[in-house]
Every structure is written in C-alpha cells, then in structure tokens.
Amino acid sequence: MSPIMQARLKRFKENKLGFGCFILFSIIFLLSLGAELIANDKPLLVKYGSSLYLPAFKNYPETAFGGVFETEADYKDPAVQQLINEKGWALWPINHFSYQTPNLDLAVPVPSAPTAQNWLGTDDQGRDVLARILYGLRVSLLFGFALTLASAVLGIAVGAVQGYYGGWIDLIGQRILEVWGGLPMLFMVMILVSMFTPSVYWLFAIMLLFGWPALVGLVRAEFLRARNFDYVRAARSLGATDRAIIFRHILPNAMSSSLSQLPFMLTANITALTALDFLGYGLPPDAASLGELLLQGKNNLNAPWLALSGFFTLAIVLSLLIYIGEAARDAFDPRRQ
C-alpha cells in the first residue's frame, strides 16, 4: 500500500464518527448476510441418531427422521418435532420464521402487534416483520453494492476516454450525457420495468442504464486536468500507449475523488430500489423488500409497527452510509495531503 493511501486510511480512522459508522454498518451488513442463521423456519442443526443434519442449508425428506412422507420435512410440525426429539435434538435460530413463513398460530387478526414470538409483529399476511427486514436488507445492500460497482466501472471508463482524448469525442460525449441526464430516471425505469416480467436481472440492467453517468463528470475533469502534466507528456514521449497512460499513470491519481463518492452512490441506489418496490415496479412479489414493507405500512395505518420498522431500518442504514461518505470524502481530499 502506498504512503498516500496509508495516510488516507489514517485520516479516515481519525474521523471518529465516520469510522464508528463504518464499523456499525459492517456489523449490520454481516448480520444480513447471515439472515438464515438468525431467522429461519428450519433448524440450523439436527442430531438424529448418530447422524448430523443441516436443514437450513439442505433439504431432507421426512423419512430421514423416521417419518412416512418422501417430501421435505416440515420441522414446525409437532409430529416431526416429536420424531426428532425421540432420537436426538434440534438447534433452532433465534427467530423461528423465514421471510415467507406465516405464523399459523396467531390468535388475533393480521397484521398482529409485536409479541415475544414475533418481536416486530407480523404483516398483513402473517409473516414475521423482523425476518423480512433481515432478508430485505440483504437484498437491498447486495443489489446496491453490485449496481454501484457496475455504474462506477462504466462511468469511470467513459469519463476517462472523454477527458483523455478531448476534442470531438468529449464534445459529442457531453451532448449525449446532457440529453441522457435530462431524462426522468424514475419514470423511465418504471416504464421499462413494466414492459417485462419482474426480474432482479432486468431491474439491475435498467437501473444501470440510467445510473452509470454519476461519475463521468468527475473523472472527466480529473483527466482533462492531468493529461497535460509533465509525467504524462514524458510517458507519451517514451512511446507509452494511450491505454497504458490512461490505466497506469492517470487513472490511479484520479481514483481518489471517485472512491469518495461511492457511499453516496450506494445510498442513492438503495433509495431508488426502495422507491420502486414501494410503487410496485421493483423486485418480484415473492422477494423480501423494504419498499414492500413500507407499502404495507401505508395500507395498514392501524398497524404502525410496519411503517416504523421499515422507516427506522432505512433511516439508520442510509444515515450510516452518509456519515461514511463524508468521512471518506474528507480522507481523500487532496487539500489535506
């Protein structure tokens, strides 16, 4: 690691608020990645006789535990639980519900208020809200990370080409970006998504289509400034190719300003996905979604725990990302080097 990057990381760690938010966000992200270990309608580990089973990660027929059916075992069925307890034991996660598992033992109408069994209550289909938040947060974060990375790669590549070559390439590229940037992204995404069967991949491709210009202007400005520096002229006079100059000499120096913008891009992508889910143009209906939880809160004003759970989840995660972005921006600020 270069001394400059070490100094940037040191400045980032010295920002107590930003670094603390980074640690807290990392914990939340890791918990969402292990959602199956926290909220699941299957045991994490089952010991039956002398054998060990992992139902949370592999399907087993009921006959494996002494039952009569060849279909997958229903571990919440009292009969199956009795069969397991006769010759072994089962280790369950903290929450016995997955994001699609309804609570069939409710004695009150759904959506039901928080209880010791459902810590954040249930939605209008009897599904556990905490489980849907964990799984929905994982989907939102992974989708946002992938979309941010793909948008950054495309935006940096286009901005580098425009800034390095300039001239007609830059002029035509800027006119295209002005027209493209003037399109209403949310409405265009809604129109395009409604034309296809709901799919995560289609949604990703359509949002990428409108998200890549975010870094073009920043990278273009860095390349316009650096292409006439002495070290670039020296590399060109020594016979270095344009590709080598762009990727080996200029791009590493222009990456600092781009990296500091990634947390803000991630925040925007998560917000856009939540808005599309809320409007019904986002993820497929069977997917865990924070936007769908907020929509249920709007449709069930008599169940405030739905809206409050979705609101505080988004507010906490997005606030952490904003503080991380501000700390990264200060750490990568060239005026502080």
Secondary structure, DSSP 8 states (H G I E B T S, - for coil): --HHHHHHHHHHHH-HHHHHHHHHHHHHHHHHHTHHHHB-SS-SEEEETTEEE-TTTS--BGGGGT-S-SSB--TTSHHHHHHHHHHEEEE--SB---TT-B-TT-SS-SS----SSSTT-B-TTSBBHHHHHHHHHHHHHHHHHHHHHHHHHHHHHHHHHHHHH-HHHHHHHHHHHHHHHTS-HHHHHHHHHHTS---HHHHHHHHHHHHGGGGHHHHHHHHHHHTTSHHHHHHHHTT--HHHIIIIIIHHHHHHHHHTTHHHHHHHHHHHHHHHHHHT-SS-TTS--HHHHHHHHHH-TT-HHHHHHHHHHHHHHHHHHHHHHHHHHHHT-GGG-
